[in-house]
Amino acid sequence: MRFDELFEQRSLVASKLKDCIRDKGYTKVSFAAKVEISRPTLDKLLNGSINSKSSFDRHLQKILKLLNMTVEDLMLYHSIAVKTSTTTVYSQNAPLNHEMIGVAKKQYDLLLDVIDLCSIYY
């Protein structure tokens, strides 16, 4: 499938990207930082509301490269029911052997839940 056809089906591409990003364990913020695109641009891609074909092509290519996927892989992607692995972005100054204590882990998980809820409504 060519990028011209993908641009015409950008709402389907957006849905597939959302599923893929979520299943790989990324938040919107962490994924945007990792792929080196702005959060508003990522939001436009994930909402299917990006209007610039060249911007759509350029950013989708970066995303597919990061995810190590082809266009066909993305279009045939089905959401995973059970999360098998998580990709995590850590602070640059965190020690290599850092582990969160139980209370901090609970609070962090709660914060991630709030962020996920916000992404649904915003």
C-alpha positions, 0 to 999 in steps of 0.5 A: 500500500502506498502512502497516498492511499494511507493518507486517504485512510488516515482515520483507519491508520490512526486507529491502528497506531493507537492500538499499536502504541498502547500495546507496546506500553508507550504513553503519548508523551513517551512515544512522541519523545522517542519518535522525536515528533511533537505531542500535538503532531502525534495527537493529530496523527492519532485523531486522523485530523492531520491535513498535510500529506507531506507531514503525514508521510514523513511522520508515519515513516518515522513511526514505522521505523521506530516500531520496526514495522512495514505499512502492511504490518500496521494495516494488518495489526490487531490489538493484543488482549494481554500485555506481554511487554512494556517499554519504559522511558526512564529519567536520564539521571536515574541509577541503572539499578533503580527499583521503585518501592511498593508505595511509589509503584502504586502511586506511579501506576495511579498517575498513569491511569489518570493520564490514560483517562485524560488521553481519552477525553482530550 
